[in-house]
Amino acid sequence: MMSSSANARSIRSHVAPAGREDDNHAISSRPRFQVVAGGKADKDKARDAFGIFSHIKTVSVVHIVIAVVFLFASLLGSLALRTQMVQNSFEQAQVQSNISKLNQDVEDDQAQLDSLQASLPDRAQKMGMVPQQGPLSIDLQGYQAPPSQQTPTSKGQ
């Protein structure tokens, strides 16, 4: 029993015996870090490695800028539209007020005209006029126009 538990313990343990340290590095799945002297080629490699992330960051920033500009333009458009609507509403209220005043003036003038028409027969009688007593007809058979109003064709007749 002891040999199987000792064997299981050694299998689970990641510690290599004193002579097998190199074998353990080959089996290890963890990457090894190394110190590299900084040079232009190393910077280019690092830039290429992170180029994908910098491109993603650039695209994200562009999308954010476009979204902010769109929201700002929408805000300004909404503000301009609302301002125009308020201005139109104010003008409409003024026009409605003017229409009401004009309608009132027309009604006042119509009432005055009606009262004048109603008082016309009384005023005419006060001036000595008499109402018409039958149908009125005008006979133009013997009418001759004054000489100043005759045309050259009517002189010869």
ABEGO torsion letter per residue (X at the ends): XAAAAAAAAAAABABBBAAAAAAAAAABABBBBBBBBBBAAAAAAAAAAAAAAAAAAAAAAAAAAAAAAAAAAAAAAAAAAAAAAAAAAAAAAAAAAAAAAAAAAAAAAAAAAAAAAAAAAAAAAAAGBBBBAEBBBBBAAABBBBAAABBAAAAAX
